[in-house]
């Protein structure tokens, strides 16, 4: 049974011109792109999206970074989408990411790590709803 997950191509990857290459990796891995858009978010929108991390020491720098330039939110679908995307992305710190993963290829640091992906079904539902209205997913 197919599953949906959520991803964001982050401002660092967009700035460096990696968007098309990252999308190609995602499609090559068998994901169907259900929805995609390019937008910029405010710091308060980033804070709302990452509210689960609000007590963490990196919250301010993360939300400043995510609001620093255009992003590409995506809704992706395939069997085992959540687990498969996390494997394709690689470790949060690109220095620890496996060869061939998106973060190994395109990320510069643990902070500027090119891509976000949902970590669980409930997270994916929240994250999809944060960026996409129902009619955009039909």
Secondary structure by P-SEA (a helix, b strand, c coil): ccccbbbbbcaaaaaacaaaaaaaaaaaacccccbbbbbcccaaaaaaaacccccccaaaaaaaaaacbbbbbbcccccaaaaaaaaaacccccccccccccccccccccccccccccccaaaaaaaaaacccccccc
